[in-house]
Amino acid sequence: MIGIDYSLAPEIKYPRAIKECVAVCHYVSEHADEYGIDPEKIGFAGDSGGANMAMGVCMCLRDEGFDVSKIKGNILYYGGYGLMSSISSYQHGGKWDGMSEADLSSPSCYIAPDVNRFDCPYFHIYANDLTHDVPPCFLVAAELDPLRDDSKLLYEILTNNGIQAEYHEYKGALHAFIHYSKVMDDAEDALRRGAHFFAHNCGLDPRNE
């Protein structure tokens, strides 16, 4: 597992963080022997903004000509992918969980210089062509998360386009719930299912990994 110390907003704007992650992927793939990894079995994972970045990096790699068949899984926990409004965004979230309307709008202002999604396709994921060469995606949503419908919509788009995708929604869960795996069975379950999804797509038996 490799964690990328990419440049952060608001000082650094889109798309620099995406490009840094793409560069790291190329470097690690080209130096796979040094790291003892299989360059044919790549995966990305992230939660919340990290899930958005994981999708953005995959789309950028694809558009630059990278062989995305090497990406065996994109493990995405309650990400935001560019949905401007939804039922879940009106129903859930507030100051009490850090998911108020202001909290939800600030990433666009900090990360992207222009919130027009067609100007920032690797931030606003729905602006991409999601009909081909999208890696298999494992999507997790939390029932009480204002971003719930982002994951649900992305899953529906991918499956309608014949892209392998798996969706799990955890009842009664809030945004960021996987950080509480020591006290929440659902958090541990979500992490385990994501790992099994990736292992299965790599041709491995997840029970032995």
N, C-alpha and C positions, 0 to 999 in steps of 0.2 A: 504494500500500500504506500502510495506517495502523496503527501500533502503539499500543495503548491502555495507558496507565500506570495500571492499575487498582490498587485498594487490596489489600494483601497480608495473608495469614494469617501468624502466628497472632493478630496484634493485631486484625485485622478479620475478622469471621465471615461466613459465608454468610447471606443471598444478596447482600451489598453489591457484591462484585466483579461478579457477574452483572448486577445492576441498572445499574452504571456502564457496562458494555459495551453494554447495551441502549440507554441514554441516548445514548451516543456514536453508535451506529448510526442512531438517529432524527435526531440533530443533523446528521450528515454527509449523510444522505439528503435532509434539508430544505435543506441548503446545498451541494448537489452542484455547482452552477455555480461556486461560489467555489473549490472544490477541483479542478475540471476532471475530474470523474468522472461515470460513467453510473450514476444511482441505480437503474436497472433491472437492473444486473449486479453484484450484491453477492456476496462470498464470505468465508468464514471459514476460518482455518487455524491449527493448533496441534499441538504434540507433547506427549505425556505428559499432565500436568495441563492444558496448553493445549488439547489435543484434547477433554478433558472439558468445559472451559469453552466451547469452540466449540459443542459440542452443546447445552450448557445454555442458552447465549445464544439459539440458534435456537429451542429449545423455548419459552423465555420470550417471545420476540418473537411466536411463533405464538399463544401463549395470550393475549397482550395485543392481538391483532387485526392484527398486522403482516402484510402481504401477502408470504408466504414464497416466492411464485413469483419474486420478485425476487432470491432467494438462489440463485445458479446452481451453487454448489458448497460443500461443507463438507469441507475437506481435513484428514484426521485421521490423525496418526502415533502409533501404539502408545499409545493412550489407555486409561484405566481408566474404565469406565462403570457400575460398581456390582455387578459379579459378586463374590459373597461368597467363593466358593471355586471352584477349577477344577483340571484336571489340570496346566495350565502353572504355576499358582501353587505347586503342590507340587513340581514337577519342577525349576524354575529359580529363579535369584536367590539372592543372599547378600550378605554384608558386602563381598565383593570387587567387586561392581558397584553397590552402593548400592541394592539391591532386596531386602533382607532382609525377613522378616515384619514386623519393627518399622518399617522404612521404609515398607512398603506400608500399614500401619495408621495411621501418623501423619497423613496428609492428612485422613482423616475426622475425627480429633480436632481438628485445627487449623482446618479450613475450616468444618465443619458443627457447630452447637451440639448436635445430636442426630443420631446416626448412623443412626437409623431412616430408611430410604430413602424411605418414603412421606411423611416430614416435609420431605424435602429433594429434591424431584423434579428440580431443575436441577443437582444434584450427582450423585445416583444416577439416571442416565439411564434405566435400565430401569423406573423408576417412572412414566415418562411414557406417554402414548398414542402409540405408534409406528406406528399404522395409517394415519395420514393427515397430509398437509401437513408432511412431513419433507423438507427440501432434499436434492438428490442428494448422496451421501456417497462419498468416496474414502477407503478405509481401508487403512492399512499396519500390518502386524504383523512382529515380529522372532521368529524361531523359538525363540531361547533366552531369551525375555522372560517373566517370570511373568505379565505382562498380555496375553500373546498371545491367550488364549481370550476376553478381553473384546472384542477387535476382531472375532474370528471369530463370536462370538455375535451381536454387533450387526449384522454383515453378514447373517447368516442371518435374523434377525428382520425386517430391512428388506426383503430380497428376498422373503421369504415374504409380506410385506404389500404387495408390488407397488411398493416404493419403489426408485428407481434407486440402485444401489450397486455399487461395484467394490472388490475385495479383493485385496491382494498381500501375500504372506508371504515374507520374505527369509531364506533358509536360512543358518544359522550366524551370524546377526546378534544383537546384544544390544540391550537397551533404550537409547534415545538415539543409535542409530547414525547418524542423518542429520546429526549435528553433525560428522561426519568425512568430508564430501563431498570434501575435497581429497586424501584417501588411500584412500577406499573407493568403488569403482565403483557398488556397490549403493546407497550413500547418494545419489550424484548421480542415479542412475536413479530412485529413489523421489521425489526432489524434482521431477525433470523430468516424471515421469508425473502427479504431482499437478497441476502447472501445465497440462499438456496436457488433463487431465480438466476443469479449470475453463474453459480456453479453448474447448474443444469445446462445453461446455454454454452458453457465451456466443455460440455461432455463429461463432467465430473459427477461423481455420486456425492451429493451434499452431506450425506450421513457420515462420510469419511473425511470431510473437509473442516 
